[in-house]
Amino acid sequence: MEPVEIIEDGVLLRPWQEADADAVHRACQDPDIQHWTSVPRPYRPEHAHGFVTELSGRAWTEGTGAPFAVCDPASGELLGSCGLVSIDGAGTGEVGYWTAPWARGRGVSVRATRAVARWSFGTLGLSRLLWRAEVGNHASRLVALRAGFRIDGRLRLSPPASDGWVGSLLPGEVPEPGSTGPAGAGTLAARRAAVFGRPQPTLFATAGAGELRLRPMEAKDLDAVVRACQDPESVRWTTVPDPYDHADAQWYQGYGRELWARGDAACFAIADPDDRYAGTIDLRLSPGDPLLADVGFMTAPEVRGRGYMPAALLALSAWGFTALGLARIEWKANVGNTASRRVADKAGFTFEGVARGGVPHRGERADVWIAALLAEDLA
């Protein structure tokens, strides 16, 4: 396959040259490129030189890939990398890209990926493009969405490998040059990519004269989590495993990190003014309604009655409305769980009724109370 040049939508895509090695080496020192791509770590000058002089040329010659340097067409400055990292014999290619740290925020990878896609379908005659990224790489996911890819699901991998997102693009689905396309700036997808693409934040709440922190669960919390989940009231009203041991707490800590990486939920430990574990609270996004979420919480037995959970619930709800753009947050609890209902009442949730047989609970269907808080309730 003969190398080509493409100029489209303010970017120049051309074959790699030996003179690019220094810029490639500099770009690949970036922590994000090293974290999310398969470049060698540490990335040395010889790696960059081998890529631009040997590996990229071999892919073109053998027809196994089409790697492009993405450059500014006026100055020639290297802006990133984009191209087909693989081409199979059945008409499918896989797209890969990275943006140099000095060129981010300018839509470089979006414009380059669209250009590569049009060339792949129009010139190479491919029938499908694939995109893959490690779960948690929200920046790459946002580029794929803006380039027209449909995110088809999550590919589970065996540990220690991380699960991956996978998407596909078909002919006729590439947005036109200059168009905003899906997931543009200001959309809900862009907003949430910015949130979940960063480390989970710490939120603050005031209960009485003290300040609570809502933070990711830490190893020092696990013994207290086990004690809380072995409490008879916790077992009675929640679905925690019974019996509950240290391995269950470790699993939940890892599961919380996974949910944040996927952008599906935010799971917080509540820490008292002395940074001791006081409970857990989760905000889970609905898979069917992007503006809806539900909450779940559990208070450590030794701090019940201190007003910690209503304060934490209110702080988490406010964050959900402002940071994630939610419109409605739902609370549900088994009928009879008056302690949980008092928390929801104090946080401003409006009681809406009973769902008969609304949730599974330890092998049966349980009736549940339902209440909700709307964004305008906190305005």
Sequence and secondary structure as in RCSB ss.txt:
>XXXX:A:sequence
MEPVEIIEDGVLLRPWQEADADAVHRACQDPDIQHWTSVPRPYRPEHAHGFVTELSGRAWTEGTGAPFAVCDPAS
GELLGSCGLVSIDGAGTGEVGYWTAPWARGRGVSVRATRAVARWSFGTLGLSRLLWRAEVGNHASRLVALRAGFR
IDGRLRLSPPASDGWVGSLLPGEVPEPGSTGPAGAGTLAARRAAVFGRPQPTLFATAGAGELRLRPMEAKDLDAV
VRACQDPESVRWTTVPDPYDHADAQWYQGYGRELWARGDAACFAIADPDDRYAGTIDLRLSPGDPLLADVGFMTA
PEVRGRGYMPAALLALSAWGFTALGLARIEWKANVGNTASRRVADKAGFTFEGVARGGVPHRGERADVWIAALLA
EDLA
>XXXX:A:secstr
     EEETTEEEE   GGGHHHHHHHTTSHHHHHHS   SS  HHHHHHIIIIIHHHHHHHTS EEEEEE TTT
  EEEEEEEEEE TTSEEEEEEEE GGGTTS HHHHHHHHHHHHHHHTS  SEEEEEEETT HHHHHHHHHTT E
EEEEE   TTS  EEEEEE TT S  TT   TT TTSHHHHHHHHHTS    EEEEETTEEEEEE   GGGHHHH
HHHHHSHHHHHHS   SS  HHHHHHHHHHHHHHHHHTSEEEEEEE TTS EEEEEEEEE SS TTEEEEEEEE 
GGGTTSSHHHHHHHHHHHHHHHHS  SEEEEEEETT HHHHHHHHHTT EEEEEEEEEEEETTEEEEEEEEEEEG
GGG 
